[in-house]
Amino acid sequence: MRAKDLPARQVWLSFYASTWHEYNNFGALRPYLIRAGKAMTASFDAASPLRIAYLCDEDPRDRHSYSGGNARILAALRAHVGAVTVLDHRWHGAEPARRLIESAPPAIAMRTRWRAQLALAPMIARGVARELAAGKHDVLFCAYGFHALHALRLPHGMICAYTSDATPSIYRRSRVGAAYGSYLSASRLLDPLIERAERRVFRGCDALFWPSKWLRDAAIRRYGLDPARAHLVPWGAGIGDPGPPADVPLVRGGDIRLLLLGRDWEGKGGPLAVAVLSGLRAAGHDARLTVIGCTPPEADRGPHVTVYPHLDKSIPAECAQLCEALARAHFMVMPSFESFGFAFCEASAYGLPSLCLDVGGVPVRDGVNGYALPPGSGADDFMGIIVDYIGDPARYRALRASTRAEYETRLNWRVWGEAVRARLLALRAQQPVPQSTTRTVRSITERSVMSDRSRK
C-alpha cells in the first residue's frame, strides 16, 4: 500500500518510529521525539473529520420515525460531528421476516419488530458487518435500536457509540411504562433475555450518550456501566432557532395563554391541562388553552379551547401557526408521561416556560425553564405556580429569560453535536494504529467482556 493511501495519523507514527530507530543511540532526543509524535498525532486527529456509519432500526429519512428524533440525530451528526454514511435499516438475510411483520396491524408490528430483530440478530448482523467492512469508518453510531448492535462484529479500532431516550428494561419499570401498560403480556417471558442482551450491548459500547440524568443514572445502576462511558448530553428541539424571543408580559387582569403539544391527548396530560384552564377561569382569570397535534374529546372542548388537530412543520403556513402559538403562550402545560419530550426543548427555544410532571427524563429544571411537579400533582398545584407569577411580572420575565438561556446552552443540537464530537475525537485519538492493512473484527459481546475485565 502506498503512503498516500494510509491515514495521516498512521503515516506520521511510522515516520516517528523510523526516526526513533535511527536515533536510538541518542537517548537525550527520545523525550522530545515522543512529545513531538504525540502532538502531531493529536493535531491530525483533531483536524481530520470523523467518518461515521449511522445505524438505526428505522429509516432516518422518515421524519416521523421516533417522533422525529431519528432524523434530528442524523442531521446533528452531519452538521456538527463528521461525515456520515447511513447503513441499511433493513434486515439483510432476514428481510422477508421484516416485511412480514410490517404487514401486521401497526400496534402488533411496532411491538413485534424489535423483538424479532433481536432474535434474528446473528443473521442480520452479518449483513451490517459487510457494510462496515466495505467502508472506512472511525465510528459506528447507533440510535434508539440497541438490538441493531446485538451480535454485531466491528472492525478492530472502530468506536461504537449509542444514544436513546429509553431502554426497554428501564422504560418497562418506570412510571412512564406503567402509565401505558403492557400490550403483549406474553412478552414478559422474554424480559430476562432482553435485559441480558441490553447489558452486553451497552457494556460493549465505547460511548453512551444519554439525553437525561434520569436515564443515565438508571442505566449505570441497572446494567453496571462504567460511568466514564455514560455521558449526559441532552437532545435538542425539532425546530430551528427562532432567535431571541419577544416580550410576552404576564399581568394581572390580562389574558393567560396556555399551550399543549402532542399527538396523544391522554398521554400528554390533556385532561389535567383542561382542569388547570377551568380552575383559572373559575378564579376570575381570562385563561385560554391552545391544543396542537391532537383532538380532545367533546367533553374537554369549549369556547376557550382552540384546537389544531395537526400542523405540518414542512408546510410554511402551518409551521408559522405553530411558531406563533409557541411565541405568544405564557406557559406550556403538559403533565405528560414520556421518557424525554422534544416539545419542552421547542418551548425553551421560544422562552416559553413548561409546567409538567417530574416523570422520566423530561428536560425541565425547576425555576430554570419551568417546573416539573411531583407525580400525583393536581390542577391546584399547577394553578398555584401560574398565579404566583401573575403577581410578580418581573419574576416572570426572568423565568422567560432563563428558559431561553437553557435552550441556548443545553437544549439544542449544536451543543449536543459539539459535545459528541469532542468525546468521539478523544476516543479516536486513543485508538491504536493497526500494524498491518488487515482489519480484525471483534463482537460487541467480546468488547463487553473486555470492558468488564478492565474495570476489575
QUIDAHU-V851665 format. One record per residue. N is the residue number from 0. RES is the residue in three letters. OMEGA is omega in radians with two decimals (none if undefined). Layout:
# QUIDAHU-V851665
((N RES OMEGA) (N RES OMEGA))
This chain:
# QUIDAHU-V851665
((0 MET 3.14) (1 ARG -3.08) (2 ALA -3.08) (3 LYS 3.13) (4 ASP -3.11) (5 LEU 3.04) (6 PRO -3.09) (7 ALA -3.13) (8 ARG -3.11) (9 GLN 3.12) (10 VAL -3.10) (11 TRP 3.07) (12 LEU 3.10) (13 SER 3.13) (14 PHE -3.11) (15 TYR 3.06) (16 ALA 3.13) (17 SER 3.11) (18 THR 3.10) (19 TRP -3.12) (20 HIS -3.07) (21 GLU -3.09) (22 TYR -3.06) (23 ASN -3.10) (24 ASN -3.11) (25 PHE -3.05) (26 GLY -3.08) (27 ALA -3.10) (28 LEU -3.00) (29 ARG -3.13) (30 PRO -3.13) (31 TYR 3.11) (32 LEU 3.14) (33 ILE -3.12) (34 ARG -3.13) (35 ALA 3.14) (36 GLY 3.12) (37 LYS -3.13) (38 ALA 3.14) (39 MET 3.12) (40 THR -3.13) (41 ALA -3.12) (42 SER 3.11) (43 PHE 3.12) (44 ASP -3.11) (45 ALA -3.06) (46 ALA -3.09) (47 SER -3.07) (48 PRO 3.04) (49 LEU 3.09) (50 ARG -2.95) (51 ILE 2.96) (52 ALA -3.06) (53 TYR -3.08) (54 LEU 3.03) (55 CYS -3.13) (56 ASP 3.05) (57 GLU -3.07) (58 ASP -3.13) (59 PRO 3.07) (60 ARG 3.06) (61 ASP -3.03) (62 ARG 3.06) (63 HIS -3.11) (64 SER -3.10) (65 TYR 3.14) (66 SER 3.14) (67 GLY -3.08) (68 GLY -3.14) (69 ASN -3.14) (70 ALA -3.11) (71 ARG 3.11) (72 ILE 3.11) (73 LEU -3.14) (74 ALA 3.13) (75 ALA 3.09) (76 LEU -3.14) (77 ARG -3.07) (78 ALA -2.95) (79 HIS -2.99) (80 VAL -3.10) (81 GLY 3.10) (82 ALA -2.97) (83 VAL 2.97) (84 THR -3.13) (85 VAL 3.09) (86 LEU -3.11) (87 ASP 3.13) (88 HIS 3.13) (89 ARG -2.91) (90 TRP 3.06) (91 HIS -3.08) (92 GLY 3.14) (93 ALA -3.09) (94 GLU 3.09) (95 PRO 3.12) (96 ALA 3.13) (97 ARG -3.13) (98 ARG 3.11) (99 LEU 3.13) (100 ILE -3.13) (101 GLU 3.13) (102 SER 3.14) (103 ALA 3.05) (104 PRO -3.04) (105 PRO -3.10) (106 ALA 3.13) (107 ILE -3.12) (108 ALA -3.09) (109 MET -3.08) (110 ARG -3.12) (111 THR -2.97) (112 ARG -3.04) (113 TRP 3.10) (114 ARG 3.10) (115 ALA 3.11) (116 GLN 3.09) (117 LEU -3.13) (118 ALA -3.11) (119 LEU -3.03) (120 ALA -3.12) (121 PRO 3.14) (122 MET -3.12) (123 ILE -3.07) (124 ALA 3.13) (125 ARG 3.10) (126 GLY 3.10) (127 VAL 3.13) (128 ALA 3.10) (129 ARG 3.09) (130 GLU -3.14) (131 LEU -3.12) (132 ALA -3.11) (133 ALA -3.12) (134 GLY 3.09) (135 LYS -3.05) (136 HIS 3.02) (137 ASP -2.96) (138 VAL 2.85) (139 LEU -3.11) (140 PHE -3.11) (141 CYS 3.11) (142 ALA 3.03) (143 TYR -2.95) (144 GLY 3.13) (145 PHE -3.09) (146 HIS 3.09) (147 ALA 3.12) (148 LEU -3.05) (149 HIS 3.12) (150 ALA -3.11) (151 LEU 3.09) (152 ARG -3.08) (153 LEU 3.01) (154 PRO -3.13) (155 HIS 3.11) (156 GLY 3.12) (157 MET 3.13) (158 ILE 3.10) (159 CYS -3.13) (160 ALA -3.05) (161 TYR 3.01) (162 THR 3.03) (163 SER 3.11) (164 ASP 3.11) (165 ALA 2.96) (166 THR -3.10) (167 PRO -3.08) (168 SER -3.13) (169 ILE 3.11) (170 TYR -3.07) (171 ARG -3.08) (172 ARG -3.08) (173 SER 3.04) (174 ARG 3.13) (175 VAL 3.13) (176 GLY -3.13) (177 ALA -3.12) (178 ALA -3.10) (179 TYR 3.09) (180 GLY -3.10) (181 SER -3.13) (182 TYR -3.14) (183 LEU -3.07) (184 SER 3.14) (185 ALA -3.12) (186 SER 3.12) (187 ARG 3.12) (188 LEU -3.13) (189 LEU -3.02) (190 ASP 3.13) (191 PRO 3.13) (192 LEU -3.14) (193 ILE -3.13) (194 GLU 3.09) (195 ARG 3.11) (196 ALA 3.09) (197 GLU -3.09) (198 ARG -3.13) (199 ARG -3.11) (200 VAL -3.06) (201 PHE 3.09) (202 ARG 3.13) (203 GLY 3.13) (204 CYS 3.09) (205 ASP -3.13) (206 ALA 3.10) (207 LEU -3.08) (208 PHE -3.12) (209 TRP -3.07) (210 PRO -3.13) (211 SER 3.09) (212 LYS 3.10) (213 TRP -3.08) (214 LEU 3.14) (215 ARG -3.12) (216 ASP -3.13) (217 ALA -3.13) (218 ALA 3.12) (219 ILE -3.13) (220 ARG -2.98) (221 ARG -3.03) (222 TYR -3.13) (223 GLY -3.06) (224 LEU 3.01) (225 ASP -3.12) (226 PRO -3.13) (227 ALA 3.12) (228 ARG -3.09) (229 ALA -3.00) (230 HIS 3.05) (231 LEU 3.14) (232 VAL -3.11) (233 PRO 3.05) (234 TRP -3.10) (235 GLY -3.08) (236 ALA 3.11) (237 GLY 3.10) (238 ILE 3.06) (239 GLY 3.14) (240 ASP -3.13) (241 PRO -3.09) (242 GLY -3.12) (243 PRO -3.09) (244 PRO 3.06) (245 ALA 3.10) (246 ASP 3.12) (247 VAL -3.06) (248 PRO 3.05) (249 LEU -3.03) (250 VAL 3.10) (251 ARG -3.12) (252 GLY 3.10) (253 GLY 3.12) (254 ASP 3.12) (255 ILE -3.05) (256 ARG 3.13) (257 LEU -3.08) (258 LEU 3.01) (259 LEU 3.14) (260 LEU 3.05) (261 GLY -3.09) (262 ARG -3.08) (263 ASP -3.06) (264 TRP -3.13) (265 GLU -3.10) (266 GLY 3.13) (267 LYS 3.10) (268 GLY -3.10) (269 GLY -3.14) (270 PRO 3.12) (271 LEU 3.10) (272 ALA 3.10) (273 VAL 3.11) (274 ALA 3.07) (275 VAL 3.09) (276 LEU -3.11) (277 SER 3.13) (278 GLY 3.11) (279 LEU -3.14) (280 ARG 3.10) (281 ALA 3.12) (282 ALA 3.07) (283 GLY -3.14) (284 HIS 3.13) (285 ASP -3.09) (286 ALA 3.13) (287 ARG -3.10) (288 LEU 3.01) (289 THR 3.14) (290 VAL -3.13) (291 ILE 3.03) (292 GLY -3.14) (293 CYS -3.13) (294 THR 3.12) (295 PRO 3.03) (296 PRO -3.05) (297 GLU -3.10) (298 ALA -3.11) (299 ASP 3.14) (300 ARG -3.13) (301 GLY -3.08) (302 PRO -3.11) (303 HIS 3.09) (304 VAL 3.09) (305 THR -3.02) (306 VAL 2.94) (307 TYR -3.05) (308 PRO 3.13) (309 HIS 3.01) (310 LEU -3.10) (311 ASP -3.11) (312 LYS -3.13) (313 SER 3.09) (314 ILE -3.01) (315 PRO -3.10) (316 ALA -3.12) (317 GLU 3.07) (318 CYS 3.12) (319 ALA 3.09) (320 GLN 3.10) (321 LEU -3.12) (322 CYS 3.12) (323 GLU 3.12) (324 ALA 3.10) (325 LEU -3.08) (326 ALA -3.02) (327 ARG -3.06) (328 ALA 3.08) (329 HIS 3.12) (330 PHE 2.90) (331 MET -3.14) (332 VAL -3.05) (333 MET 3.12) (334 PRO -2.99) (335 SER 3.01) (336 PHE -3.13) (337 GLU -3.05) (338 SER 3.03) (339 PHE 3.12) (340 GLY 3.12) (341 PHE -3.10) (342 ALA 3.11) (343 PHE 3.07) (344 CYS -3.14) (345 GLU 3.07) (346 ALA 3.14) (347 SER 3.12) (348 ALA 3.14) (349 TYR -3.10) (350 GLY -3.09) (351 LEU -3.14) (352 PRO -3.13) (353 SER 3.01) (354 LEU -3.04) (355 CYS 3.05) (356 LEU 3.11) (357 ASP -3.08) (358 VAL 3.13) (359 GLY -3.06) (360 GLY -3.10) (361 VAL -3.08) (362 PRO 3.13) (363 VAL 3.14) (364 ARG -3.05) (365 ASP 3.10) (366 GLY 3.14) (367 VAL 3.08) (368 ASN 3.11) (369 GLY -3.13) (370 TYR 3.04) (371 ALA -3.04) (372 LEU -3.14) (373 PRO 3.06) (374 PRO -3.09) (375 GLY 3.10) (376 SER -3.10) (377 GLY -3.09) (378 ALA -3.13) (379 ASP 3.14) (380 ASP 3.10) (381 PHE 3.13) (382 MET -3.11) (383 GLY 3.12) (384 ILE -3.11) (385 ILE -3.11) (386 VAL 3.10) (387 ASP -3.13) (388 TYR 3.06) (389 ILE -3.13) (390 GLY -3.11) (391 ASP -3.08) (392 PRO -3.12) (393 ALA 3.11) (394 ARG 3.10) (395 TYR 3.09) (396 ARG 3.11) (397 ALA 3.11) (398 LEU 3.10) (399 ARG 3.14) (400 ALA -3.14) (401 SER 3.07) (402 THR 3.10) (403 ARG 3.12) (404 ALA 3.10) (405 GLU 3.06) (406 TYR -3.06) (407 GLU -3.04) (408 THR -3.05) (409 ARG -2.92) (410 LEU 3.04) (411 ASN -3.00) (412 TRP 3.08) (413 ARG 3.12) (414 VAL 3.10) (415 TRP -3.10) (416 GLY -3.14) (417 GLU 3.12) (418 ALA 3.12) (419 VAL -3.13) (420 ARG -3.13) (421 ALA -3.12) (422 ARG -3.13) (423 LEU 3.07) (424 LEU 3.12) (425 ALA 3.11) (426 LEU 3.12) (427 ARG 3.14) (428 ALA -3.13) (429 GLN -3.08) (430 GLN 3.09) (431 PRO 3.10) (432 VAL 3.13) (433 PRO 3.12) (434 GLN 3.10) (435 SER -3.14) (436 THR 3.11) (437 THR -3.10) (438 ARG 3.08) (439 THR -3.13) (440 VAL 3.09) (441 ARG -3.08) (442 SER 3.07) (443 ILE 3.13) (444 THR 3.10) (445 GLU 3.11) (446 ARG 3.11) (447 SER 3.11) (448 VAL 3.12) (449 MET 3.10) (450 SER 3.12) (451 ASP -3.12) (452 ARG -3.11) (453 SER -3.11) (454 ARG -3.12) (455 LYS none))
